[in-house]
Every structure is written in C-alpha cells, then in structure tokens.
Amino acid sequence: MFAIRLLIALSLAATCAAQGLDVRLHQYDWPLSDGSIVEYSRAGAFELLFDDDDDQLLTANGGGFVNIVLLDNHTGEINWLVRNLFISFSSDARMHEMPYVVQFGMGDVNGLPWGTSVLSTSVSANPARSMPIDYIQVVDAEPSFYPFMIAGWIENDGDFDAAALSVDPNQVALDSMGGTQGPGGSDPTPVCSGGIADLPGGIPAPSAGGNDCGPASVAGSIAYMAKLHGRPVPPVQDIFKGLKDCMATNATGTSTQDLLDGKNAYTCRNELPICSEILEGQGWGCVVATALQMGGDVEVMFKRGTCEKPGAGHIAMIRGIMVFSDGTTIIETMEPVTNADGTTEWKTTPIVVESNGQMTNALTGQPEGCLRSYFAELWQSGCVCAG
C-alpha cells in the first residue's frame, strides 16, 4: 500500500496526547523595491522547532496536528492562529534539522514592535476541537529581515536583490501564505498547507505540445525530486521524451492508467525510488500538503470547463496547496510554456477549488475545471520498480 494512504490509516489509530511545542516568534523588517525598509512590519512568522518529544510527527506514528494560540499584546485579543496544521516527517533527522516556518499577520499596522507574547502550543495525534490553552509559553518577538518573497528566495550572502521585490507587506494576504489565520480575521480558517521547495536555479521546464500535459508535468516532477534529493538525472527534455514513450501519449493525450503505468515503467527502468499513486476524489488536500512537505511531488488531475459540463482531461504540477475549514482549497499550479525564442519556463496559476470540486482561476474569475483526483509521488528507498 502506498505510503500516503498508510499515513492516513495510521493517523486514525494514533492516541498520543497533546503536548507543548518549542516556538520562536519573528516580526519582519520588510525590504521594499526602492531599497527602503519597513521596520516592524505587520508580517510575522512562527518558527516551529521539533525534538524527540514530538515523535508523533513521524510518518511511522501517523503524523500530528499543530496548534498555536497567541495573545495579541496590542489589542488583548486571543487568536487561534495555527489551527490543526497537519505535519509529518519521514525521519528523526528530518524532523530535527528542518524548522517549519508558518507566516501570519501580526495586525493591520506596520511599525508596532510586537514585544513579549503569551503562546499556547500543542502537538497532538488528533485535530483539536476547541482552542488549546493548557500549555503556556512566554516568548519575545525577534526582529528578523524578511528572507523570501512569494516567487522564491532573494537572499544572497546576506544581501537582497531590491529589484526582485514587487510588493510591500500591506499588499500581501498574510492569512493565505502559510496555513494560518491572522489576528482580526474570520472563518473560514486554513487547516493545512504545503508546497514544494524553492531550489537554487529552479526546476527546468520541458518543451511540450498541447496534449502532452501528462509526460510534461511528470517530467517536471521527476526533475524536481531528483534535484531536491541530490540525484543526477538526464536533461528534463530527455525525461519528457522517455515518459511520453512509456505513457503511450498520442495526439489525443494520455489515459489515466497509462499515466500511472508509464510513470512506474520509467522510474523502474531508470532505478528512481519514486512511489506513485492516483488519489481519487477531492478529499486528499491535507495528504497532498503532507506529501509536498515530505519532499514528494503531486499533480492535480481535472476536467476542463465546469463540473456541470466537464471537458477534456488535464494534469498540472502543484507548487503549493492550502485547505480551509469550509472545504475550499487553494492550489497554485505549474505548467510548462515555450516562449517565442524557444526558451521554456513554468507558468503558475492560483486556483480556488470549491467543496464540490469546481476550480476557478483566482486571477480572472473564470472556470478552470473540475477536480477529479491527485497524482501523488514520494521519494522512498523501497519504491524502485514499484507498480
């Protein structure tokens, strides 16, 4: 059975009690495109630090749900900022070495130092049904230089490229960047989130035709996971060509079964330790988020048009995903495009998915399709020749 599905089964059986969590609180000094700095901006972040006491976050134990409650020391309000954020790590080493950063809004006004705050934190095997306030920490907010923008890392040996910055903190929706709800916000609240890593040099995009979305998206997935895990692979265009052959892709596209069978045939032939499975339906959002956080990759599979009048099938890589308490999901997709000069790049699209699966382009408001399933992949040693 595929590891993601096993993870869900284990999480239902886990019985670990809630416990406290080590947290660092950051308030960002935010650089603007003109080179100036917004000191003590409204943008903040929790840095979550895990140790052996948090072993229920390990995949073998089913993963755990993180909650953080913060007293706003300017307004006196108590806010449940991180609500049942599901996290799972593949090993002790990965849990200890990778601090998990969750952004949130520290209010609506820039320039207010946050100071000391009271936190209630917990990690539990099951979602919290009410605001957990049984474990208290007192922490000082650390002024920190904002290290990244939405499109990727901008730091370079402690400096930043001012020309790369496009927004100021007042133009960023902080309640949709890291799986949390900022102070003063209202329901629905984010439940879980995850995204792929921003790799140095980025991920190469293949050059593909209009009905080649299957091998093209999977080629990007393989290139990403191999680079993330330090595995040399052929050029992404060669990966694409090999997958297109294995998947029997033709002028009409790729069938769902050929997509899975062809991916397994390619990874077996090239001894790539990748487990793959199609997760049918729309209720896999938090599993997808976990897979991305574990260093895997996931594609979203959908029908063009609307759920009432579905059209042709399509598949696209997922850059990031966030699931909300009302059943809606935000997915940022990645699709390869070829420019007029022959160069290739990834086009990203933010998509809102309603609880019925209807997908809407968040930028244009136009229907994008109807979500049918996810194509999930994990990089694991036992997956050579899987399938």
C-alpha positions as CSV (number, residue, x, y, z in Angstrom):
1,M,0.0,0.0,0.0
2,F,1.3,3.4,-0.9
3,A,2.9,5.4,1.9
4,I,0.5,8.3,1.8
5,R,-2.6,6.1,2.3
6,L,-0.8,4.2,5.0
7,L,-0.1,7.5,6.7
8,I,-3.8,8.3,6.9
9,A,-4.7,4.9,8.3
10,L,-2.1,5.2,11.0
11,S,-3.2,8.7,12.0
12,L,-6.7,7.4,12.7
13,A,-5.3,4.9,15.1
14,A,-2.8,7.1,16.9
15,T,-3.6,8.0,20.5
16,C,-0.7,10.3,21.6
17,A,-1.9,13.1,23.9
18,A,-1.3,16.8,23.2
19,Q,2.0,18.3,24.3
20,G,3.8,21.6,24.1
21,L,5.9,22.8,21.2
22,D,9.0,25.0,21.0
23,V,8.3,28.1,19.0
24,R,10.2,31.2,18.0
25,L,8.3,34.3,17.1
26,H,9.6,36.6,14.3
27,Q,8.5,40.0,13.3
28,Y,9.8,41.0,9.9
29,D,11.6,44.1,8.8
30,W,10.4,44.2,5.1
31,P,12.6,45.5,2.2
32,L,10.8,47.5,-0.5
33,S,11.7,47.7,-4.2
34,D,13.2,51.2,-3.7
35,G,15.7,49.9,-1.2
36,S,14.0,51.2,1.9
37,I,13.0,49.0,4.8
38,V,9.6,48.8,6.6
39,E,10.7,48.2,10.2
40,Y,8.5,46.1,12.5
41,S,6.1,45.3,9.6
42,R,2.7,43.6,10.0
43,A,4.2,40.4,8.7
44,G,5.3,37.8,11.2
45,A,6.1,34.1,11.4
46,F,6.2,31.2,13.8
47,E,9.4,29.1,13.6
48,L,8.4,25.6,14.9
49,L,11.3,23.6,16.4
50,F,10.8,19.8,16.9
51,D,12.7,17.4,19.1
52,D,12.3,13.8,20.4
53,D,9.2,14.8,22.4
54,D,7.4,15.4,19.1
55,D,7.9,11.9,17.7
56,Q,4.2,11.6,16.9
57,L,5.0,13.8,13.9
58,L,7.0,10.9,12.3
59,T,5.3,9.2,9.4
60,A,5.6,5.8,11.3
61,N,3.4,7.2,14.0
62,G,0.8,8.8,11.7
63,G,1.8,12.4,11.8
64,G,0.4,15.1,14.2
65,F,-1.7,18.3,14.3
66,V,0.0,21.5,15.5
67,N,-2.0,24.3,17.1
68,I,-0.7,27.8,18.3
69,V,-2.7,30.3,20.3
70,L,-1.4,33.9,20.6
71,L,-2.3,36.7,22.9
72,D,-2.2,40.0,20.9
73,N,-0.4,42.2,23.3
74,H,-1.6,45.4,21.5
75,T,-5.3,44.5,21.5
76,G,-5.6,41.9,24.2
77,E,-7.3,39.5,21.9
78,I,-6.6,35.8,22.0
79,N,-6.3,34.3,18.5
80,W,-6.1,30.7,17.4
81,L,-3.5,31.4,14.7
82,V,-2.4,27.9,13.7
83,R,-5.4,25.6,13.7
84,N,-4.8,21.8,13.2
85,L,-1.9,22.2,10.8
86,F,-1.0,18.6,9.9
87,I,2.7,17.8,9.7
88,S,4.6,14.6,9.2
89,F,8.3,13.9,8.9
90,S,9.9,10.8,7.3
91,S,12.7,10.5,9.9
92,D,14.1,11.9,13.2
93,A,16.9,13.6,11.3
94,R,14.5,15.5,9.0
95,M,12.3,16.5,12.0
96,H,15.2,17.9,13.9
97,E,17.0,19.6,11.0
98,M,14.1,21.4,9.3
99,P,12.4,24.1,11.3
100,Y,8.9,24.6,10.0
101,V,8.1,28.3,9.3
102,V,4.4,29.4,9.3
103,Q,3.6,33.0,8.4
104,F,0.8,35.1,9.8
105,G,-0.4,38.7,10.1
106,M,0.7,40.5,13.3
107,G,-2.1,43.1,12.8
108,D,-3.0,45.7,10.3
109,V,-0.5,48.4,11.2
110,N,3.2,48.5,10.3
111,G,5.8,49.9,12.8
112,L,4.4,48.4,16.1
113,P,7.1,46.3,17.8
114,W,5.4,43.1,19.0
115,G,7.4,42.5,22.2
116,T,6.5,39.7,24.6
117,S,3.6,37.4,23.8
118,V,1.9,34.5,25.5
119,L,1.6,31.4,23.5
120,S,-0.3,28.2,23.9
121,T,1.1,25.4,21.7
122,S,0.3,21.8,21.2
123,V,1.1,18.8,19.0
124,S,-1.5,16.0,19.1
125,A,-2.4,12.9,17.1
126,N,-6.0,14.1,16.5
127,P,-7.3,17.6,15.5
128,A,-8.2,20.0,18.3
129,R,-11.9,20.6,18.6
130,S,-11.5,23.8,20.7
131,M,-8.8,26.4,21.3
132,P,-6.0,24.7,23.3
133,I,-4.8,26.9,26.1
134,D,-3.4,24.3,28.5
135,Y,0.3,24.8,27.7
136,I,1.8,28.3,28.0
137,Q,5.0,29.8,26.7
138,V,6.2,33.4,27.1
139,V,8.4,34.5,24.2
140,D,9.9,37.7,22.8
141,A,9.3,38.5,19.1
142,E,12.7,38.6,17.3
143,P,13.1,41.4,14.7
144,S,14.1,39.5,11.5
145,F,14.9,40.5,7.9
146,Y,12.2,39.1,5.6
147,P,14.1,36.3,3.9
148,F,11.9,35.5,0.9
149,M,9.2,36.7,-1.4
150,I,6.3,34.7,-2.8
151,A,8.2,33.8,-6.0
152,G,11.3,32.4,-4.2
153,W,14.4,33.2,-2.3
154,I,16.0,36.6,-2.7
155,E,18.8,36.4,-0.2
156,N,22.4,36.2,-1.5
157,D,25.1,36.0,1.2
158,G,23.0,38.2,3.5
159,D,22.1,40.7,0.8
160,F,18.9,41.0,-1.3
161,D,18.0,42.0,-4.8
162,A,15.8,45.0,-4.4
163,A,14.7,44.8,-8.0
164,A,13.2,41.4,-7.3
165,L,10.7,42.7,-4.7
166,S,7.3,43.5,-6.1
167,V,5.0,44.0,-3.1
168,D,5.0,45.6,0.3
169,P,3.6,44.0,3.4
170,N,0.3,45.9,3.0
171,Q,-0.3,44.2,-0.3
172,V,0.3,40.6,0.9
173,A,-2.6,38.4,2.1
174,L,-0.8,37.0,5.1
175,D,-3.7,34.7,6.0
176,S,-3.1,32.8,2.8
177,M,0.6,32.3,2.8
178,G,1.4,29.8,5.5
179,G,-1.7,27.9,6.7
180,T,-2.8,30.3,9.4
181,Q,-5.4,32.9,10.2
182,G,-4.1,36.4,11.2
183,P,-5.4,38.5,14.1
184,G,-8.7,40.0,13.5
185,G,-9.6,37.5,10.8
186,S,-12.7,35.5,10.5
187,D,-13.7,32.0,9.4
188,P,-13.0,30.0,7.3
189,T,-9.6,29.3,8.7
190,P,-6.8,27.3,7.0
191,V,-6.5,23.7,8.2
192,C,-3.3,22.6,6.5
193,S,-0.8,23.7,3.8
194,G,2.3,22.6,1.9
195,G,4.4,23.4,-1.0
196,I,7.5,22.4,-3.0
197,A,10.9,23.7,-2.1
198,D,12.4,26.7,-3.9
199,L,15.6,25.1,-5.3
200,P,18.7,27.0,-6.4
201,G,18.5,27.6,-10.1
202,G,14.9,26.5,-10.2
203,I,13.3,23.5,-11.9
204,P,13.8,23.2,-15.7
205,A,10.6,23.2,-17.8
206,P,10.3,20.8,-20.8
207,S,9.1,21.9,-24.2
208,A,5.8,20.1,-24.8
209,G,2.8,20.1,-27.1
210,G,-0.7,20.9,-26.2
211,N,-1.8,17.3,-25.4
212,D,1.5,16.4,-23.7
213,C,0.5,17.6,-20.2
214,G,0.9,14.1,-18.7
215,P,4.5,13.4,-19.5
216,A,5.4,17.1,-19.2
217,S,4.1,17.5,-15.7
218,V,5.6,14.2,-14.6
219,A,8.9,15.1,-16.2
220,G,9.0,18.3,-14.1
221,S,8.1,16.2,-11.0
222,I,11.0,13.8,-11.6
223,A,13.4,16.6,-12.2
224,Y,12.3,18.4,-9.0
225,M,12.5,15.4,-6.7
226,A,15.8,14.2,-8.2
227,K,17.4,17.7,-7.7
228,L,15.9,18.0,-4.2
229,H,17.3,14.6,-3.2
230,G,20.7,15.1,-4.9
231,R,20.2,12.5,-7.6
232,P,21.7,13.3,-11.1
233,V,19.2,12.8,-13.9
234,P,19.2,13.4,-17.7
235,P,18.0,16.8,-19.0
236,V,14.3,17.4,-18.4
237,Q,13.6,17.2,-22.1
238,D,15.0,13.7,-22.3
239,I,12.9,12.7,-19.2
240,F,9.9,14.1,-21.0
241,K,10.6,12.1,-24.2
242,G,11.1,8.9,-22.2
243,L,7.9,9.4,-20.3
244,K,6.0,10.2,-23.5
245,D,7.0,6.8,-24.9
246,C,6.3,4.9,-21.7
247,M,2.9,6.6,-21.3
248,A,1.9,5.9,-24.9
249,T,1.0,9.6,-25.2
250,N,-0.5,10.4,-28.6
251,A,-2.3,13.3,-30.4
252,T,-5.3,12.9,-28.1
253,G,-3.3,12.8,-24.8
254,T,-2.6,10.2,-22.2
255,S,-5.1,7.9,-20.5
256,T,-5.2,7.8,-16.7
257,Q,-4.0,4.2,-16.5
258,D,-1.2,4.8,-19.0
259,L,-0.1,7.8,-16.9
260,L,0.4,5.6,-13.8
261,D,1.8,2.6,-15.7
262,G,4.1,4.7,-17.8
263,K,5.5,6.6,-14.8
264,N,6.2,3.3,-13.0
265,A,7.8,1.8,-16.1
266,Y,10.1,4.8,-16.4
267,T,11.1,5.0,-12.8
268,C,11.8,1.2,-12.7
269,R,13.9,1.4,-15.9
270,N,15.9,4.3,-14.5
271,E,16.1,3.0,-10.9
272,L,14.4,6.0,-9.4
273,P,13.0,5.4,-5.9
274,I,9.6,7.0,-6.5
275,C,6.3,5.6,-5.3
276,S,3.3,6.8,-7.3
277,E,-0.5,6.5,-6.8
278,I,-3.6,8.2,-8.1
279,L,-5.7,9.5,-5.2
280,E,-9.3,9.6,-6.5
281,G,-11.7,12.3,-5.3
282,Q,-11.3,15.7,-3.8
283,G,-10.8,14.9,-0.1
284,W,-7.0,14.5,-0.2
285,G,-5.9,18.1,0.2
286,C,-4.1,17.7,3.6
287,V,-2.5,14.4,2.4
288,V,-1.2,16.4,-0.7
289,A,0.2,19.1,1.6
290,T,2.0,16.5,3.7
291,A,3.5,14.8,0.7
292,L,4.9,18.1,-0.5
293,Q,6.4,18.9,2.9
294,M,8.0,15.4,2.9
295,G,9.9,16.2,-0.3
296,G,7.5,14.5,-2.6
297,D,5.6,16.0,-5.5
298,V,1.9,15.9,-6.6
299,E,0.0,16.8,-9.7
300,V,-3.7,17.8,-9.8
301,M,-5.9,16.0,-12.4
302,F,-9.1,17.7,-13.6
303,K,-11.5,18.1,-16.4
304,R,-11.5,21.4,-18.2
305,G,-14.7,23.5,-18.2
306,T,-17.1,23.2,-15.2
307,C,-18.3,20.3,-13.0
308,E,-21.8,20.6,-14.7
309,K,-20.2,20.4,-18.2
310,P,-16.7,18.8,-17.9
311,G,-14.4,18.8,-20.9
312,A,-11.1,17.2,-21.7
313,G,-8.8,15.9,-19.0
314,H,-5.8,17.8,-17.9
315,I,-3.0,17.5,-15.4
316,A,-0.6,20.1,-13.8
317,M,2.1,20.1,-11.2
318,I,1.2,21.6,-7.8
319,R,3.5,24.3,-6.4
320,G,1.5,24.8,-3.2
321,I,-1.8,23.9,-1.6
322,M,-3.9,25.2,1.3
323,V,-7.1,23.6,2.6
324,F,-9.6,25.7,4.5
325,S,-12.1,24.8,7.2
326,D,-15.1,25.4,4.9
327,G,-13.9,22.7,2.4
328,T,-12.4,25.1,-0.1
329,T,-8.9,24.7,-1.3
330,I,-6.3,27.0,-2.9
331,I,-3.9,25.3,-5.3
332,E,-1.1,27.1,-7.2
333,T,-0.4,25.0,-10.4
334,M,2.7,25.0,-12.6
335,E,2.6,24.3,-16.3
336,P,5.5,24.5,-18.8
337,V,5.3,27.1,-21.6
338,T,7.6,27.6,-24.5
339,N,8.5,31.2,-25.4
340,A,8.8,32.7,-28.9
341,D,12.6,32.4,-28.6
342,G,12.4,28.7,-27.8
343,T,13.2,29.0,-24.1
344,T,10.9,27.3,-21.6
345,E,9.6,28.3,-18.2
346,W,6.9,27.4,-15.7
347,K,3.6,29.4,-15.7
348,T,1.9,29.5,-12.3
349,T,-1.8,29.9,-11.8
350,P,-3.6,30.3,-8.4
351,I,-6.8,28.3,-8.4
352,V,-9.7,28.2,-5.9
353,V,-11.3,24.8,-5.6
354,E,-14.8,24.7,-4.1
355,S,-16.0,21.8,-1.9
356,N,-17.8,20.3,-5.0
357,G,-14.6,20.3,-7.0
358,Q,-15.3,23.3,-9.2
359,M,-12.0,25.1,-9.9
360,T,-11.9,28.9,-10.6
361,N,-8.9,30.9,-11.7
362,A,-8.2,33.3,-8.8
363,L,-6.8,36.0,-11.1
364,T,-9.5,36.0,-13.8
365,G,-12.5,34.6,-12.0
366,Q,-13.1,32.2,-15.0
367,P,-13.8,28.5,-14.6
368,E,-10.6,26.4,-14.7
369,G,-12.1,22.9,-14.5
370,C,-13.5,20.3,-12.2
371,L,-11.1,18.5,-9.8
372,R,-11.1,14.7,-10.2
373,S,-8.0,13.3,-8.4
374,Y,-4.4,13.8,-7.5
375,F,-1.3,12.0,-8.8
376,A,0.9,11.7,-5.8
377,E,4.6,10.7,-5.7
378,L,7.0,10.1,-2.8
379,W,10.8,9.6,-3.0
380,Q,11.4,6.5,-0.9
381,S,14.1,3.8,-1.0
382,G,11.6,0.9,-1.2
383,C,9.9,2.2,-4.3
384,V,12.3,1.1,-7.1
385,C,10.3,-0.8,-9.7
386,A,7.1,-0.1,-7.7
387,G,3.9,-0.9,-9.6
